[in-house]
Amino acid sequence: MPRAWARLASVVGACALAGLGWLRWVDWRVDNVLQQRYDIPLTGIAVPTDSASLTEGERQAWFHGCHGCHAAQLQGKVFIDEPGEIRLVAPNIPETIARYSDAELSRLIRHGIRRDGTGVMGMPSADFYQMSDLDVGRIIAHLRAAPVVPHALPSTSLHLPAKLALLDGDMLPDAATIDHRAPRVGDRRDTTRAWRGEYLARTICNECHGDRLEGIEDAPPLRQANGYSHPEFTALLREGRARDGRDLPLMGRTARARFFRFTEDEIADIYGYLMLFPAAPSPEGDAPPPSR
């Protein structure tokens, strides 16, 4: 019996050491992913200072979700907290960006890359990549003008399930998934209402409905807008109400916090763009209508 117990203890010890070694290997791999540098050059951007641009920058920041993730006064908050899995913390923006140049901040917004070249976890830069220099400049102006509100924040932390998702490629920083040299919708020299509808849909609606607007998880494909009248679509964006009057939980919260800031013309432009989608998916799958 003593020998059997000794052999068992030896096996248990070996397994514990192997498990510890594996956990250290996971941490090493995760650190490599998070410390990867992205060689995206800085480009200059014009940041306005007039009051109209500051007001528009605040409106843009609200419906693009800056205040949703970073809190109403941009003081930062825990925006994902799943015990035993992951805690993501959005930093205090006015405090953090004091160390950034305008070009560095523009790269952070559109490419998800910090000053040191590493990618940001949880920053939805793939949603912002398509934005125009004009709108990014206005948002930066608003963020620069915001006062620092002191706020103690915990650190972001990844537990084993989140680390494994990161290594599987299911939860990468956006900087690792963006085509950083792809042409932007916002860079096109176009002032038509069709372009404006596409631009708004592909920089705001894509957050929940995907870059191709074909839907992600509980968010439906936006071709479903074909079933809405213009007044019904307006109620959807402003109040989060479905055609039958139901309150749509996620859309309702988003509409009442952010989308009520859309102008009537912007809603009409988005609606007009979505009406270009076929009402039913094609055999090849959904895809946005051709850019105009």
C-alpha positions, 0 to 999 in steps of 0.5 A: 500500500505505501508503494501504491500511495507513493505512485499515486502521489507521483502521478498527481504531482506530475499532473499538477506540474504539467497543468501548471506548465500548461497554464504558464504556456497559455499566459505566455501565448496570451501575452504575445498576442496582447503585446503584438505591435502593429506597424500602422503609420500616424497620419495628420488630422485636422481637429476643429475648435469652433463651437459648432464642431464641438457640439457636433462632435459630442452628438457624434460621440454619443451615437457612436457609443463613446459615452456608452462604454466610457460613461456619461462624463467619459470618466470610464467604467467596467463595461463587461464583467463576467466573473471567472471569465473576463472584466473589460474596463473602458478607461477615463478618456480625458485623463488618458488622451492627455498623453496622446497627440491628435494623430495618435488618438485618430489611430487609436479610434480607427485602428485600435492601436495605442501609442506604443503600437499594441492593440486595445481589447474591447475597442470597437475600432472596426466599427469606426474604421470607415469614418471620415476625417471630418467626423473623427476630428470633431469627435477628438475635439469633443473628447479634448474639451471634456473635463477630467472627472476623477474616477477609480477604476479596476484593471481589465482582467482575463481569466482562463476561458477568455484567454482560450477564446483569445488564443482561438481567435474568437476574441482578438483585439480589433487591430488584429482583424481590421484591413488597415489599408482598405479604402474607407466609405468616409474617404469617398468624395460623395455628398449624395444622400445615398452615400450618407445613408451607407456611411451612417449604416456602416459606421454605426449600425455595423456595431450590432449588425456586422460589417456586411449588415447581415446580422450577428447573434441576436441582431437581425440582418438589416434587409428586414428594414424592407418590411418597415414603412418610413414612419415605422423605421423612424420609431424603430431608431428613435424608440426601439419599437418593432413594427407591431409596437413591441419594445426591442430590449437591446434596440430600445436601450440603444435607441433611447440612449443614442439614436434619438440624436439622429436627425430626420434627414439622417434617418431618411438617408439610412432608410433609403440605403437599406431599401436597396437591400433585397427583401430576402437573402440571395443563394450566395448570402446577404451582402450590402448593395454596391457602393455608389 
